[in-house]
Amino acid sequence: MALFSGCHLFVLSNYRQTNSFKPPHSHLYSKHLRSLNLDFAFHQKARNSNTIESGNTKNCAAPVANMNGFQPRCHLQYDLAHDTVSKYQVLHTNSRVCNEPRLRVAYQGIRGAYSESAAEKAYPNCETIACQHFHSTFQAVARRVADRAVIPIENSLGGSIHGNYDLLHRHNLHIIGEIQFAVSHCLLANNGVDLHDLKTVLSHPQALAQCEKSLTKLGLEGEAVANTAVAAKKVAAEMLRDTGALASSSAALLYGLNILASNVQDDSNNVTRFLVLAREPLTPATDTPFKTSIVFTLEDGSSALPDALSVFIWNQIKLLKVHIYIHTHTLTLLYI
Ligand SMILES: O=C(O)C(=O)C[C@]1(C(=O)O)C=C[C@@H](O)C=C1
């Protein structure tokens, strides 16, 4: 463990492993740097479960590697990233009349966004809470307006969603689960508009990236807006005739648009991995596979990175993803 003594370690958290994302990526993140007793519980048995939370908080795992006694020079650097945005904006809730209090799940966007569908996949009976920005979803949970936030973290075509890595670092929430969501984009337009009428297509930057080749083939210019559902709503509300939207079929239905083409993403296997965030952490159980995420900085020196990574290798801890995030020109964060 001595090899870690040259780094600043921030974060530890656990959630149950799902096994359907290809290539397998994993991170798990919590702002709570607890005691630095890092009990890694990696069970190799893959399970075909999409369940995102484990209720089992007893029975803590026998650690594969126990880092007790490991004393890195630890700085709670997330203080430097103190959240300055004081007001979150809740745009919409889908609350229905119901006696039971339902779990409130914050997502970025408006109704018809993929993030809303991901939230509903995670918690089928939840009350979804639409937030304008990703940071607003974190704040909604922190301020108890919502119980959970569901945020996209990476896509099989578009890669990592860097801004959300940064938000994980800035906010004091725990990752308690993940879900894989198959994203199938449609090209939407108003009634009476054909493909050859279109010049521009509005969508979320990730969605535009996922359909880049298809849009080039169709000779269409992409234009970024905050969300795929925002794109559909704008095309409909402004009755645009030379502009379409890349969004889901449910957005087409919600905003009264026609589907000119389906499955327009560049690869039919287009999967976005969403993280589920909560105020409280989840304790790993012994009988299920769990992922753990750590974020840390390294001291200068060419061997710092291989030295840190070798700790995992020596302890036979499977690394599913290493994400290097340049926070500022003097601070690089490693998410494992
Ligand atoms: O725009 C949406 O509908 C979203 O939910 C956002 C988002 C993203 O940020 O990646 C989610 C899933 C898809 O990968 C495309 C866009």
The ligand as a MOL file (V3000), in Angstrom:
LIG
                    3D

  0  0  0     0  0            999 V3000
M  V30 BEGIN CTAB
M  V30 COUNTS 16 16 0 0 0
M  V30 BEGIN ATOM
M  V30 1 O -30.8280 14.6400 -24.1700 0
M  V30 2 C -31.3310 13.7040 -23.5140 0
M  V30 3 O -32.4520 13.2360 -23.7710 0
M  V30 4 C -30.5730 13.1430 -22.3990 0
M  V30 5 O -31.1370 12.4760 -21.5650 0
M  V30 6 C -29.0860 13.3950 -22.3320 0
M  V30 7 C -28.2420 12.3210 -22.9960 0
M  V30 8 C -26.7370 12.5210 -22.6010 0
M  V30 9 O -26.3800 13.4670 -21.9210 0
M  V30 10 O -25.9410 11.6720 -23.0250 0
M  V30 11 C -28.6310 10.9970 -22.5100 0
M  V30 12 C -28.5890 9.8980 -23.2770 0
M  V30 13 C -28.1590 9.9460 -24.6780 0
M  V30 14 O -26.8320 9.4580 -24.7020 0
M  V30 15 C -28.1600 11.3160 -25.2400 0
M  V30 16 C -28.2880 12.3930 -24.4500 0
M  V30 END ATOM
M  V30 BEGIN BOND
M  V30 1 2 1 2
M  V30 2 1 2 3
M  V30 3 1 2 4
M  V30 4 2 4 5
M  V30 5 1 4 6
M  V30 6 1 6 7
M  V30 7 1 7 8
M  V30 8 1 7 11
M  V30 9 1 7 16
M  V30 10 2 8 9
M  V30 11 1 8 10
M  V30 12 2 11 12
M  V30 13 1 12 13
M  V30 14 1 13 14
M  V30 15 1 13 15
M  V30 16 2 15 16
M  V30 END BOND
M  V30 END CTAB
M  END
